[in-house]
Amino acid sequence: MALRKRWRSLERKTVGAAPDAYGVVEFGDDDGDVLRAAAGFLPDELREELSYGDATKVRWKRAQSADHAERLLADL
């Protein structure tokens, strides 16, 4: 099951808008297909993908803790 959030363009502005919180994040391509999902500290996950990944889209769901983010990821 994918996140029920709208896709955002993965760019520096989007990384800056991410909350300083843990969460689960999906990275997608131009067609909106999910390339991969991860759990972690949202700004770090987005920065890493922007620098080294090939995703062009992103969406996330905020979690209450790192453990909660891992549980959300397991439910995807």
C-alpha positions in Angstrom: 0.0 0.0 0.0 1.4 3.4 -1.0 1.1 6.6 1.0 -2.1 8.5 0.2 -0.3 11.8 -0.2 0.3 14.0 -3.3 3.7 13.9 -4.9 6.0 16.8 -4.6 8.9 17.6 -6.9 12.2 16.6 -5.3 14.2 19.8 -5.2 16.0 21.9 -2.6 12.9 23.9 -1.8 11.0 20.7 -1.0 13.9 19.4 1.2 13.8 22.7 3.1 10.0 22.4 3.6 10.3 18.9 5.2 9.6 18.9 9.0 12.4 18.2 11.4 10.9 14.9 12.3 11.0 11.2 11.7 8.8 9.7 9.1 8.3 7.4 6.2 9.1 8.6 2.7 8.4 7.4 -0.8 10.5 8.4 -3.7 9.1 8.3 -7.2 9.8 8.9 -10.8 8.3 11.3 -13.3 5.4 8.9 -13.9 4.5 8.7 -10.2 5.8 5.2 -9.8 7.3 4.4 -6.4 11.1 3.7 -6.7 11.7 3.0 -3.1 10.5 3.8 0.4 12.5 4.6 3.6 12.0 5.4 7.2 14.2 7.9 9.0 14.8 11.6 9.8 12.9 13.3 6.9 15.4 16.1 6.0 18.3 13.6 6.0 16.4 11.1 3.8 15.4 13.8 1.3 18.9 15.4 1.2 20.5 12.0 0.5 18.1 11.2 -2.3 18.4 14.6 -3.9 22.2 14.3 -3.8 22.7 10.6 -4.8 19.4 9.1 -5.9 17.5 9.2 -9.2 14.0 10.1 -7.9 12.2 13.2 -9.1 9.2 13.0 -6.8 8.7 12.6 -3.1 6.0 12.2 -0.5 6.1 11.5 3.2 4.2 10.9 6.4 5.4 12.2 9.7 5.9 9.8 12.5 6.1 10.3 16.3 9.4 8.6 16.7 12.0 6.5 14.8 10.3 3.3 15.9 7.0 4.6 14.7 8.5 5.5 11.3 9.8 1.9 11.0 6.3 0.5 11.8 4.8 2.8 9.1 7.3 1.6 6.6 6.5 -2.1 7.4 2.8 -1.3 6.7 3.5 0.0 3.2 
